[in-house]
Amino acid sequence: MTKLSKQIGQMESFCSYIRRLREERQLPLRKVAAYLDIDTSTLSKVERGDRPISIQYLEPLSRIFEVGLKDIQVQFIADAIDQNFGRLEFIQEGLKETQNRLKKEKK
């Protein structure tokens, strides 16, 4: 296991992060679900990790939880990388290559 995959493995999952934010703010599941215009059961599944959440909900989540969109996106991206690629031996090299490509696209 690489150093990075060990660090990622110790991070909080996105579903746990969303649940923690909601509970810290003492917001009922139904209120957050209503704000997102989704069923309470759907949000519950997201918080349990049984269902992924679409990126279209990241901005509304940042607003209702009153946290920066950057924080929400970073947690979302880190969890997605961990879930899909965290166990790969050359993840660090892959992430560096991705950064290089993104930098080239911005120019």
Secondary structure, DSSP 8 states (H G I E B T S, - for coil): --HHHHHHHTS--HHHHHHHHHHHTT--HHHHHHHHTS-HHHHHHHHHTSS---GGGHHHHHHHHT--HHHHHHHHHHHHHHHHHTT-TTHHHHHHHHHHHHHHHH-
